[in-house]
Amino acid sequence: MKLIHLSDIHLTENGRKIWETNTFAHFQKAIQRIKELSGIDGIVISGDLSDDGSLWTYKYIDQAFAKIGIPTFCCPENHDNLREFYQGYKPLFCKIKETFELCGWTFIMLNSAMIGMSRGSINPEKLSQHIQQSIGPVAIILHHPPIEQKGWLNRKLLDNRDIFNDIIQHCTNVRLVLYGHTHYHTDSIINGIVYSSAPSIGFAFNPNLPKFEIASGEEGFNVIETKDDSITITTVKLL
């Protein structure tokens, strides 16, 4: 399987700049980079598609991925407008599903957003149920980091991450956990499970820089390749 994992697009209505950054231009670069790749089986977006929750942003993102034509799955998060996401604009191409299958893998997409909060939480019962019903290797997608992060990025994580990890560490078929929110790429392997965060599309951070200083040039997405028991992750920068 060859999968693209991207996160934190933070698109704004009509491409308005935020954090003195043109997230619209960054998204366009990401789309171009994806078009240059071959053999991609699917795309997953781990939240914060929009920064302002506007209808315009969801339409633009959906239409952009429709032109690429690769199956695309996404879940909303703390910056997304949940009502607009689920009840307003109905994506014509991007899929909003709790579970789906791709190349023999089962993917579980969790909404970890807490309304009015930047930290997150998941429903443990629903997670356990989805895992029990899964066939083959399992990948879990959520927005908030379920493990400790580096430096000042270790803030506003998944509130009930201990419960999350206890569940998946007792399941032999969970192989991969993908998340965003930190705007920084990092990989970890814990008891054989690969944890990987995607660098942001909209604007990047870096734990070695001052808090909330933009790490210009570090924006990008990850390409994940699985073969037999191996998982390889490569970051594609937008520059």
C-alpha positions in Angstrom: 0.0 0.0 0.0 1.1 3.5 -0.8 -0.7 6.2 1.2 -0.5 9.9 1.6 -1.1 11.4 5.1 -1.6 15.1 5.3 -2.9 17.3 8.0 -3.6 20.9 9.1 -4.4 22.5 5.8 -5.9 25.5 7.7 -7.5 27.0 4.5 -9.4 30.2 4.9 -12.3 31.7 2.9 -11.0 33.2 -0.4 -7.4 32.3 0.6 -7.0 35.0 3.3 -3.6 34.9 5.0 -3.3 33.7 8.6 -0.2 33.8 10.8 1.2 36.0 8.0 1.2 32.8 5.9 -0.5 32.1 2.6 -2.1 28.7 3.4 -4.0 28.8 0.1 -0.7 28.8 -1.8 0.7 26.0 0.4 -2.4 23.9 -0.3 -2.0 24.5 -4.1 1.6 23.4 -3.8 0.6 20.3 -1.9 -1.9 19.4 -4.7 0.8 19.8 -7.3 3.3 17.6 -5.3 0.6 14.9 -5.0 0.0 15.0 -8.8 3.7 14.4 -9.3 3.6 11.1 -7.3 2.7 7.7 -8.8 1.1 4.6 -7.4 -0.8 6.3 -4.6 -3.6 4.1 -3.3 -5.3 6.6 -1.0 -5.1 9.9 0.8 -6.0 10.5 4.5 -6.4 13.9 6.1 -6.2 14.0 9.9 -8.1 17.2 10.6 -8.1 21.0 10.5 -9.0 21.1 6.8 -10.3 24.6 7.4 -9.1 27.4 9.7 -12.3 29.4 9.8 -14.9 26.6 9.1 -16.2 28.3 6.1 -18.3 26.6 3.4 -15.9 28.0 0.8 -13.0 26.2 2.2 -14.7 22.8 2.2 -15.9 23.2 -1.3 -12.5 24.2 -2.6 -10.7 21.3 -0.8 -13.2 18.8 -2.0 -13.0 20.0 -5.6 -9.2 20.0 -5.5 -9.0 16.4 -4.5 -11.7 15.4 -7.0 -9.4 16.6 -9.8 -6.7 14.3 -8.6 -9.0 11.4 -8.4 -7.3 9.4 -5.7 -9.7 8.1 -3.0 -9.5 10.6 -0.2 -10.8 10.3 3.4 -10.9 13.0 6.1 -12.0 13.7 9.6 -12.8 17.1 11.1 -11.0 18.6 14.1 -10.9 21.6 16.5 -10.6 24.3 13.8 -13.2 22.7 11.6 -16.9 23.7 11.7 -18.4 20.4 12.7 -22.0 21.5 11.7 -20.8 22.7 8.3 -18.6 19.6 7.9 -21.4 17.1 8.6 -24.6 18.9 7.9 -23.8 21.8 5.5 -21.7 21.1 2.5 -21.8 17.4 1.4 -18.5 16.5 -0.2 -18.9 15.1 -3.7 -15.5 13.3 -3.6 -13.8 13.3 -0.2 -15.2 10.6 2.1 -16.2 11.2 5.7 -16.3 7.7 7.2 -15.6 6.2 10.6 -14.1 3.1 9.0 -13.0 2.0 5.5 -10.9 -0.6 3.9 -7.9 0.0 1.6 -5.4 -2.6 0.2 -6.4 -5.1 2.8 -6.1 -2.6 5.7 -8.9 -1.4 7.9 -8.7 2.3 8.7 -10.5 3.8 11.7 -11.0 7.6 11.6 -11.7 9.1 15.0 -13.1 12.6 15.7 -11.0 13.7 18.7 -12.3 17.3 18.6 -13.8 18.8 21.8 -16.1 21.7 21.1 -14.5 25.0 22.2 -11.2 23.3 23.1 -7.9 22.8 21.4 -7.1 19.6 23.3 -8.9 16.4 22.3 -10.7 13.2 23.5 -11.9 10.0 21.8 -14.8 7.6 22.5 -13.0 4.5 23.9 -16.1 2.2 23.5 -16.4 3.2 19.9 -12.7 2.6 19.3 -12.8 -0.8 20.9 -15.9 -1.8 18.8 -14.3 -0.7 15.5 -11.1 -2.6 16.3 -13.1 -5.8 17.2 -14.9 -5.6 13.9 -11.7 -5.1 11.9 -10.2 -7.6 9.5 -6.5 -7.5 8.7 -4.0 -4.8 9.8 -5.5 -1.7 11.3 -4.5 2.0 10.9 -6.0 4.6 13.3 -6.4 8.2 12.2 -7.0 11.0 14.6 -6.0 14.7 15.0 -4.6 15.1 18.6 -1.3 13.5 19.6 -1.9 10.3 21.6 1.7 10.2 22.9 4.1 12.8 24.4 5.6 15.3 21.9 8.9 17.2 21.7 9.6 20.4 23.5 6.9 23.1 23.7 4.8 20.9 21.3 4.0 18.7 24.2 0.8 20.6 25.0 -3.0 20.2 24.3 -2.7 16.5 23.5 -5.3 13.8 23.6 -6.8 14.0 27.1 -7.6 10.3 27.4 -4.4 9.1 25.6 -3.7 6.6 28.4 -7.0 4.8 27.7 -6.4 5.1 23.9 -3.0 3.5 24.2 -4.1 0.8 26.6 -6.8 -0.3 24.1 -4.6 -0.4 21.0 -1.6 -2.0 22.8 -3.8 -5.0 23.7 -4.8 -5.4 20.0 -2.4 -7.4 17.9 -3.8 -6.1 14.6 -3.2 -2.3 15.2 -0.1 -1.4 13.2 -0.2 2.3 12.5 -1.4 5.5 14.3 -1.5 8.7 12.2 -2.2 12.2 13.7 -1.6 15.9 13.3 -2.2 19.0 15.4 1.5 19.7 16.2 2.3 21.0 12.7 5.5 18.9 13.0 6.6 15.5 11.7 7.8 12.9 14.1 7.8 9.1 14.1 7.9 6.6 17.0 7.5 2.9 17.4 5.9 1.7 20.7 5.5 -2.1 21.2 5.6 -2.6 17.4 3.0 0.1 16.6 4.2 3.0 14.4 3.0 6.4 15.6 3.5 9.2 13.0 2.5 12.8 12.8 2.3 14.7 9.5 3.9 18.1 9.0 1.3 20.7 8.4 0.2 21.9 4.9 -0.8 25.3 6.1 2.1 26.4 8.4 4.8 24.5 10.2 6.1 24.6 13.8 9.4 23.2 15.2 10.1 22.4 18.9 13.6 23.9 18.5 12.1 27.3 17.6 10.4 29.7 20.0 6.8 28.9 20.8 4.5 29.4 17.8 7.2 30.8 15.6 6.5 29.7 12.0 9.1 27.1 10.7 8.9 28.4 7.2 9.8 25.8 4.5 9.0 22.8 6.7 5.4 22.4 5.5 4.6 19.2 3.7 3.0 15.7 3.9 4.0 12.1 4.4 4.0 9.2 2.0 3.6 5.9 3.8 4.5 2.6 2.1 3.7 -0.8 3.6 5.1 -4.1 2.4 4.8 -7.3 4.3 5.7 -6.4 7.9 7.5 -3.1 7.0 6.2 0.4 7.2 8.3 3.2 5.6 7.5 6.9 6.0 8.9 9.7 3.8 8.2 13.4 4.1 7.5 15.4 1.0 8.3 19.1 1.5 6.2 21.8 -0.4 9.2 23.8 -1.5 
